[in-house]
Amino acid sequence: MKVLVIGSGGREHCLVWKISRSSKVKKIYCIPGNAGISEIADCRNISTDDFTGIADFVKKEKITLTIVGPEAPLVKGIADHFAHQGLPIFGPSKEASRLEGSKVFAKRLMRKYGIPTAPFEIFSDSISAIKYIKKKGAPVVIKADGLAAGKGAIVARTMEEAEQSVHKILDQKIFGEAGNQIVVEDYLEGEEASILAFVDGKAFLPLISSQDHKQVYDGDKGPNTGGMGAYSPAPLITQELQKKISQEIFERLIGGLNEEGITYNGILYAGIMVSKGLPYVLEFNVRFGDPETQAILPLLDSDLVELIDACVKNRLKEISIEWKKGACVCVVLASRGYPDSYEKGFEIKGLEKVKNKIDVFVFHAGTTIKNCKLLTSGGRVLGVTATGRDLRDARDKAYGAIEDIYFEGMHYRKDIGIKALKYGG
């Protein structure tokens, strides 16, 4: 079969890499791809917003299956566009994608169907929001309603921070129309984890747990980013906790969506806060996480294409999922200044030294080739990933590989996975 992956980041490179290992696949395309993806897929420069252009390309090349990486095309309705033309696509409909596209929609749905989440209120004007926050007190979490590239959630630890955040989102429109409404929710003390699951409308199949590292600096300091690294599995998520998450979150959500007349088909991502031993939903995403995907898929022993195909064909109940033993760590190498303004166009050196390292994979995110040189072209540049017999081993391999890589202004966190070592690593 022929497979198309839509997207250009580290997540998409990891997807393409894993798909290339399937005996069912004879050719992989990617729109638009990046320098790393171009080594294993046929990349085409079509806008991810050009649904007609992508669909026409799929028909022309007789592509069997399209897999959507980023959230924006899903929220804008690419799955509906393909469905109307009878083209198989892995990703939820526009209506189902509101789970990520609108935090207001997601929180109201959680409240309605008894899905555990932090208490919250919704506001469209700063005066009412600030009045409410003064009554509640800090810390609070303030979230822009719409898509904000993973940067729309602000933990305000003081009243001054909270007021500034409200004004920035609602009045100064730092996130544009995504900030026409905000969710103000109670701050939950605890530790985060990510749980992803394949969903075919009725059945769901969870993947192994992972933990993302959102803040730009060590010790979870600094502003939120799209993610500075991840590891899997997360020992925080015990079997008992996983069962609770499946029953109280995934089952209730899928049942609730069906009651609303919404069929969900694709990957469903639940960002979980474990507070006082109980799981609460921080957010839902409607696609593979980035960088969680880079920490999960190297441990997947099953054929990813078989799993996705079963999902698309509504036969997930017939499929089981197998995992390799051990752990995986992904460390993101970012441009200086990320997540704010950053320079790009710097040459990346040393990848040839990493290429033959055992159990080490380098997934490209923001890279391009110009005049035969590999250059930085984004905030998150590379995801240096390693598998090992345990977390310590995987960390040692990943950070060991990073020592061979260099580009001007390269920044990365040194503490990816450290939190898990208290469980024994």
Protein Blocks (a to p, Z undefined) as FASTA:
>chain_A
ZZddedjbfklmmmmmmmmmpmkbmbdcddebjfklmmmpccddddfklmmlmmmmmmmn
opabdcdfbfmlmmnopmmmmmmnopacedddfklmmmmmpmklmmmmmmmnopacdddd
ddfbfklmmmmmmmnopadddddfbacehpabccdfbfklmmmmmmmmmmnomnojmlmp
ccdddddeddddddddddehjaccddddddddfbfbehiiajddfbjbdcdddfklcfkl
mmmmmmmmmmmmmmmmmmnopacedddddddddeehiacdfbdcfbdcdfklmmmmmmpm
bdfklmmmmmmnopmkmpccdddeddddddddddehiabdcdehiacehjlmmmmpghia
cddfbdcdeehiacdfbfblbdcddddfblklmmmmmmmmmmmgccehiacdfkgoklmm
mnnZZ
